[in-house]
Amino acid sequence: MELFDLFNYALGIRALIASILVGMMCGVLGCFIVLRNMSLMGDALAHAVLPGVVLGFVVAGSAVALGIFAGATIAGLLAAIMITWLQHNAKTKNDAAIGIVFTAMFSLGVIGISKVSRKGAHLDLDHFLFGNVLGLSNADLYLTAGITLYVLLSVVLFYRYLFATTFQPVIAETMGIPVKVIHYYLMLLLSFAVVASLQAVGVILVVAMLITPASTALLLSNRLNWVIVISGIMGVLASVIGLVVADVYNAPPGPAMVVVATLMYLLAVFFAPKKGLLFKFLYKRKTRNRIQFEDTLKQTLKLHERSSLSLPNLQERLGFNSRILKYNLSLLTKKGLVNTKNNIISITEKGITQATRLVRAHRLWETYLVEEMSMDAGQIHEEAEKYEHVLTDDILDELEAKLGYPKLDPHGAPIPQNEYQPEKPLSMLPLNATAEIAQQQLNEHLITRLWQLGLGPEEVFIITEIEDNYIEIKMGRELVKVPRTLANKVNVVKLGEQVAMG
């Protein structure tokens, strides 16, 4: 049979349409199953519908497709109720309750198929286990289309409820959302999806079509609406490509669809943006190179301050091999941070500024670890070495304000100060001076620190005491001690003068 020749026949067209419908439905619904950590539940319902299939086949008469659908749906809901009941009322772990129920019901289904087959009825167990998409009738296709439409409409209409109960079930319950009702409705949709997928991929492989496209989509996006769309597309592609592969290589369509879905997942594992292994490898390498670059700059400054800046001393201090060191020095030179003329290394003013920021980040973080985290001063250097490369200027300003603008780190080394100096600092006021807090301050973190002390903009106060470590001010009847390091940064206005703009 030539490529795509299958689709010249009615059975091929039905198989293609069914594959598209099943792939889309399983992909969309699978997102919520995976995000709710219910993958095993999906597997359980897929197996537990088998006795319902048998019962529906026996009692349906001529309406076999409708009978199988009704029986499988009832069996799936019964299994979900039994599992939930065992989880909440019996001293049985969640995964154990799922295993007990689905294995028991699956076994009953196998026994039922065996009994029916002995009586001459044609009910092929393999078709329900592994699917037979090429054997779909028009009635099966209409039923699959109806179920798919119902599932997709349910997801669209109840998207907000599904979103809330998936990520924040406790908050959803306080908002009046019936969490248990949504859970059981999701189980109903899952039962529908399993039934619709029986003929295409079978009860054993349907769980793969529920989980694999959704897992692939979660590697490609963090937004649920996009995850749902991508998962639906992945499900369709896996189903269609799997059907074509099965036609070309004369393989079972159901397993071929699952293999294609798995290959697509593996591609995402390696090449997905941000979450793929290749991206992580490149990001780690880029981060490592940036850290080596910044370490080279920082150690250049330290050796410059000691008047011992040279290539051998720099290499000894960093521990890099000569190739890495020369590469980083060439980058620093291109950026105008160091000069390397005639094999003599010197740091520029621009380099001193950037290196000083790294030193400030390192020493502020060490101070934070000791004062706020109660860590020993001898254990903090390695921790600070890591975090100095990721602390933003905004975080550093917040740290500095929280710590009260310290001047020395736990080892007694000076912490580089922010260049900003207020026009009239609080620390420069004489005893008994009357002033108010200026509107404009260094940043919002300093304003927050003042609020914590009860000092807001335009608060009038009097200097009542001046000590080496603090300045005491009086506002009305309240006395507040302001650390001198903080007072050095606070901009004030003497009464009767214009507001300082800092």
C-alpha positions in Angstrom: 0.0 0.0 0.0 1.5 3.4 -1.0 1.9 6.3 1.4 -1.5 7.9 2.3 -3.3 5.3 0.1 -5.2 4.3 3.2 -7.0 7.6 3.2 -8.6 6.9 -0.1 -10.9 4.5 1.7 -13.8 5.2 4.0 -12.2 3.3 6.9 -9.1 5.4 6.5 -11.0 8.6 6.6 -13.0 7.5 9.7 -9.7 6.5 11.3 -8.1 9.8 10.6 -11.1 11.8 11.9 -11.3 9.7 15.0 -7.6 10.0 15.6 -7.8 13.8 15.4 -10.7 13.9 17.8 -9.2 11.5 20.3 -5.8 13.3 20.2 -7.4 16.7 20.8 -9.7 15.6 23.6 -7.1 13.6 25.5 -4.5 16.4 25.1 -6.8 19.1 26.4 -8.2 17.0 29.3 -4.9 15.5 30.2 -3.6 19.0 31.2 -5.8 19.0 34.3 -5.1 15.3 35.0 -1.4 15.9 35.1 -1.5 19.2 37.0 -3.7 17.6 39.7 -1.2 14.7 40.0 -4.0 12.3 38.9 -2.1 10.4 36.2 -2.5 7.2 38.1 -6.3 7.9 38.5 -6.5 8.2 34.7 -4.8 4.8 34.3 -7.2 3.4 36.9 -10.3 4.7 35.1 -9.0 3.5 31.8 -8.8 -0.1 33.2 -11.9 0.1 35.4 -14.3 0.8 32.5 -13.8 -2.7 31.1 -16.6 -4.5 33.1 -18.9 -1.6 32.0 -17.9 -2.3 28.4 -18.9 -6.0 28.8 -22.1 -5.2 30.5 -23.1 -2.6 27.9 -22.3 -5.0 25.1 -24.5 -7.7 26.6 -27.5 -5.6 27.3 -27.3 -3.1 24.4 -28.7 -5.3 21.7 -28.5 -3.5 18.3 -27.3 -0.1 19.8 -23.8 -1.6 20.7 -21.9 1.7 20.6 -24.4 3.5 22.8 -24.5 0.6 25.2 -20.8 0.3 25.5 -20.6 4.1 26.1 -23.2 4.0 28.9 -21.8 0.9 30.6 -18.2 2.2 30.5 -19.2 5.6 31.8 -21.1 4.1 34.7 -18.2 1.8 35.5 -15.7 4.7 35.4 -17.8 6.8 37.8 -18.3 3.9 40.1 -14.5 3.3 40.2 -13.9 7.0 41.0 -16.4 7.0 43.8 -15.0 3.8 45.3 -11.4 5.1 45.1 -12.4 8.4 46.7 -14.4 6.6 49.4 -11.4 4.3 50.3 -9.1 7.3 50.4 -11.3 9.2 52.8 -12.9 6.5 54.9 -10.4 3.5 55.1 -6.9 3.6 56.3 -5.5 3.0 52.9 -3.0 5.1 51.0 -4.1 6.9 47.9 -2.1 5.0 45.4 -3.0 1.7 47.2 -6.7 2.5 47.0 -6.4 3.2 43.2 -4.5 0.0 42.6 -7.0 -2.1 44.6 -10.0 -0.8 42.7 -8.8 -0.7 39.2 -7.1 -4.1 39.3 -10.3 -5.7 40.7 -12.6 -4.1 38.1 -10.2 -4.8 35.3 -10.1 -8.4 36.3 -13.9 -8.5 36.4 -13.9 -7.1 32.8 -11.4 -9.8 31.6 -13.6 -12.5 33.1 -16.7 -11.0 31.6 -15.1 -10.9 28.1 -14.0 -14.5 28.5 -17.5 -15.6 29.4 -19.1 -13.6 26.5 -16.6 -14.9 24.0 -17.4 -18.6 25.0 -21.0 -18.0 24.2 -20.2 -17.0 20.6 -20.4 -13.3 20.9 -17.7 -11.3 19.1 -16.0 -9.2 21.7 -12.2 -9.0 21.1 -10.2 -8.3 24.2 -7.2 -7.1 22.2 -9.2 -4.4 20.5 -10.2 -2.9 23.9 -6.7 -3.3 25.3 -4.7 -1.9 22.4 -7.4 -0.2 20.1 -8.5 -0.8 16.6 -9.0 2.6 15.0 -9.4 1.0 11.5 -12.4 -0.9 12.7 -14.5 2.1 13.6 -18.1 2.3 12.3 -20.0 5.4 11.5 -21.9 5.1 14.8 -18.6 4.9 16.7 -17.3 8.0 14.9 -20.4 10.0 15.7 -20.2 9.0 19.3 -16.5 10.0 19.5 -17.3 13.3 17.9 -20.1 14.0 20.3 -18.0 13.1 23.4 -15.1 15.2 22.1 -17.4 18.2 21.6 -18.9 17.8 25.0 -15.5 17.5 26.8 -14.1 20.6 25.0 -17.2 22.7 25.7 -17.0 21.7 29.3 -13.4 22.7 29.6 -14.2 26.1 28.0 -17.3 26.8 30.1 -15.8 25.6 33.4 -12.2 26.8 32.8 -12.1 29.2 35.7 -13.5 26.6 38.1 -11.1 24.0 36.9 -8.2 26.5 37.1 -9.1 27.5 40.7 -9.6 24.0 42.0 -6.5 22.7 40.3 -4.0 25.3 41.7 -5.7 26.6 44.9 -8.5 24.2 46.0 -8.6 25.7 49.6 -9.1 29.2 48.3 -11.6 28.0 45.7 -13.6 26.4 48.5 -13.6 29.7 50.5 -14.9 31.4 47.3 -17.9 29.1 47.2 -16.7 26.9 44.4 -17.9 23.3 44.9 -14.5 21.6 44.8 -15.8 18.0 45.2 -18.4 18.5 42.5 -15.7 19.8 40.1 -13.6 16.8 41.0 -16.3 14.3 40.2 -17.3 16.2 37.1 -13.7 15.9 35.9 -13.9 12.2 36.6 -17.0 12.1 34.4 -15.1 13.9 31.6 -12.2 11.5 32.1 -14.6 8.5 31.8 -16.0 10.0 28.6 -12.5 10.4 27.2 -11.5 6.9 28.0 -14.6 5.5 26.4 -14.1 7.6 23.3 -10.5 6.4 23.0 -11.2 2.7 23.5 -11.4 1.9 19.8 -8.5 4.2 18.8 -5.8 3.3 21.4 -7.4 1.0 23.9 -7.7 1.0 27.7 -4.0 0.3 28.2 -2.6 3.0 26.0 -5.2 5.8 26.5 -3.4 6.9 29.7 -0.4 7.7 27.5 -2.5 9.9 25.3 -3.8 11.7 28.4 -0.4 12.2 30.0 2.3 12.5 27.3 1.0 15.4 25.2 0.1 17.3 28.4 3.6 16.7 29.9 5.1 17.9 26.6 3.1 21.1 26.7 4.1 21.8 30.3 7.7 21.8 29.1 6.9 24.3 26.5 4.8 26.9 28.4 3.9 28.0 31.9 0.6 29.6 31.1 -2.4 27.2 31.5 -4.3 28.5 28.5 -1.3 28.0 26.2 -0.5 24.6 27.8 -4.1 23.5 26.9 -3.7 24.7 23.3 -0.3 23.2 22.8 -1.3 19.9 24.5 -4.3 19.6 22.1 -2.1 20.2 19.1 0.5 17.7 20.3 -2.3 15.1 20.8 -3.6 15.7 17.3 -0.1 15.5 15.8 0.8 12.3 17.7 -2.5 10.7 16.6 -2.2 11.6 12.9 1.5 10.9 12.6 1.1 7.6 14.5 -1.7 6.6 12.1 0.5 7.3 9.1 3.5 5.5 10.6 1.2 2.5 11.3 0.0 2.5 7.7 3.6 2.7 6.3 5.1 0.1 8.5 2.0 -2.1 8.9 2.0 -1.6 12.7 -0.9 -1.4 15.2 -2.2 2.2 15.1 -2.7 2.6 18.8 0.9 1.7 19.9 2.3 3.8 17.0 0.4 6.9 18.2 1.8 6.4 21.7 5.4 6.0 20.4 5.1 9.2 18.4 3.7 11.1 21.4 6.6 9.8 23.5 9.2 10.8 20.8 7.7 14.3 20.8 7.9 14.4 24.6 11.6 13.4 24.4 12.3 16.2 21.8 10.8 18.6 24.3 12.8 17.2 27.1 16.0 18.0 25.2 15.1 21.1 23.2 12.3 23.0 25.0 13.0 26.6 25.7 13.9 27.3 29.4 13.1 23.8 30.6 14.9 21.6 28.0 18.2 19.9 28.9 20.0 21.7 26.1 18.7 25.1 27.3 19.7 24.2 30.9 23.2 23.2 29.8 23.7 26.4 27.8 22.3 28.5 30.6 24.6 26.8 33.2 27.6 27.3 30.9 26.6 31.0 30.4 26.2 31.5 34.1 29.5 29.8 34.9 31.3 32.0 32.4 29.6 35.1 33.8 30.6 34.1 37.4 34.2 33.5 36.2 34.2 36.9 34.5 32.9 38.7 37.5 35.3 36.9 39.9 38.2 37.9 37.7 37.0 41.6 37.9 36.5 41.4 41.6 39.9 39.9 42.3 41.5 42.4 40.0 40.2 45.2 42.2 41.3 43.5 45.4 44.9 43.0 44.1 44.8 46.6 42.8 44.0 47.9 46.3 46.9 45.9 47.6 49.2 47.1 44.9 50.0 43.5 43.9 48.1 43.3 40.6 49.8 40.9 38.2 49.0 38.0 36.0 50.6 35.3 38.3 49.0 36.8 41.4 45.6 36.9 39.7 45.9 33.3 38.5 46.9 32.1 41.9 44.1 33.9 43.6 41.4 32.7 41.1 42.6 29.2 40.6 41.7 29.3 36.8 43.9 27.8 34.2 45.8 30.3 32.0 43.5 29.9 29.0 40.3 30.8 31.0 42.1 33.7 32.7 43.4 35.2 29.5 39.9 34.8 27.9 38.3 36.7 30.8 41.0 39.4 30.7 40.4 39.9 27.0 36.6 40.3 27.7 37.3 42.8 30.5 39.6 44.7 28.2 36.9 44.8 25.4 34.4 46.2 27.9 36.8 48.8 29.1 37.0 47.4 32.6 40.8 46.7 32.6 43.8 47.5 30.6 46.4 44.9 29.6 49.0 46.9 27.7 52.6 45.5 27.5 51.5 42.6 29.7 50.8 45.0 32.6 47.3 44.7 34.0 45.5 47.7 35.4 41.9 48.3 36.3 39.9 51.3 34.9 37.5 53.6 36.8 34.6 51.8 35.1 36.0 48.5 36.3 36.4 49.8 39.8 32.8 50.8 39.9 31.5 47.4 38.7 33.9 45.5 40.9 32.9 47.6 43.9 29.3 46.6 43.4 30.2 42.9 43.6 32.2 43.5 46.8 29.2 45.4 48.2 26.9 42.5 47.4 29.2 40.0 48.9 29.7 41.9 52.2 26.0 42.9 52.5 24.9 39.3 52.1 27.5 38.1 54.7 26.1 40.7 57.1 22.5 39.6 56.4 23.4 35.9 57.0 25.0 36.8 60.4 22.5 39.3 61.7 19.3 38.0 60.3 20.0 34.3 59.8 22.2 33.9 62.9 24.9 32.0 61.0 28.5 31.8 62.2 30.8 34.3 60.5 33.2 31.5 59.6 30.5 29.7 57.5 29.2 32.5 55.3 31.9 33.2 52.8 31.1 30.4 50.3 27.4 31.3 50.5 28.1 34.9 49.8 30.4 33.9 46.9 27.4 32.3 45.2 24.7 35.0 45.8 26.8 38.0 45.0 26.3 37.2 41.4 22.5 37.1 41.5 21.6 39.9 43.8 20.1 42.8 41.9 20.6 46.5 42.8 17.0 46.7 44.1 17.6 43.7 46.4 20.9 45.2 47.6 19.2 48.5 48.5 16.5 46.6 50.4 19.1 44.5 52.3 21.1 47.7 53.1 17.9 49.4 54.5 16.9 46.4 56.4 20.3 46.1 58.1 20.3 49.8 58.9 23.1 50.8 56.4 26.0 49.0 58.1 29.5 50.2 57.4 31.4 47.0 58.3 30.8 43.3 57.4 31.0 40.5 60.1 34.8 40.2 59.4 35.4 43.9 60.0 35.9 44.8 56.3 34.2 48.1 55.1 31.0 47.7 53.0 31.1 50.0 50.0 28.4 52.6 50.5 25.8 53.9 48.0 27.1 57.2 46.6 23.9 59.0 47.4 24.2 61.5 50.2 21.2 63.5 51.5 21.4 67.3 51.3 20.6 67.5 55.1 21.2 64.2 56.8 19.5 63.6 60.2 22.9 62.8 61.7 24.1 66.3 61.1 21.4 68.1 63.2 22.5 69.6 66.5 21.0 68.8 69.9 17.5 70.3 70.4 17.1 71.0 66.7 13.5 70.9 65.4 13.0 69.3 61.9 10.8 67.1 59.8 11.3 64.0 57.6 11.7 65.2 54.0 9.4 63.8 51.3 12.2 62.7 49.0 14.5 59.9 50.3 17.1 57.6 48.8 14.6 54.9 47.8 11.4 53.2 48.8 13.3 50.8 51.0 14.6 53.6 53.2 11.1 55.0 53.3 9.8 51.6 54.5 12.5 51.4 57.1 11.4 54.8 58.4 7.8 53.7 58.5 8.9 50.7 60.6 10.3 53.2 63.1 7.1 55.2 63.0 8.6 58.0 61.0 6.6 59.2 58.0 7.0 62.1 55.6 6.7 65.6 57.2 6.8 64.1 60.7 8.0 66.9 63.1 10.6 65.9 65.7 13.2 67.3 68.1 16.7 66.0 68.7 16.8 65.0 72.3 20.0 62.9 72.5 23.1 62.3 70.4 25.2 59.2 70.9 27.9 57.4 68.9 25.6 54.6 67.8 22.2 56.3 67.6 20.3 59.6 67.6 17.2 59.9 69.8 14.4 62.0 68.5 11.0 63.0 70.1 7.8 63.2 68.2 5.0 64.5 70.5 5.4 62.2 73.6 7.1 59.4 71.8 10.9 58.8 71.8 12.5 57.0 68.9 16.2 55.9 68.7 17.5 56.0 65.1 20.7 54.1 64.4 23.4 56.5 63.3 24.1 54.5 60.1 20.5 55.0 59.2 20.5 58.6 60.3 23.3 59.3 57.8 21.0 58.4 54.9 17.8 60.1 56.1 17.0 63.4 54.4 15.4 66.0 56.7 14.1 69.6 56.5 14.6 72.2 59.2 11.3 73.9 59.9 11.0 77.2 58.1 13.2 76.0 55.2 12.3 74.7 51.7 12.0 70.9 51.3 15.3 69.4 50.3 15.4 67.6 47.0 18.3 65.3 47.9 
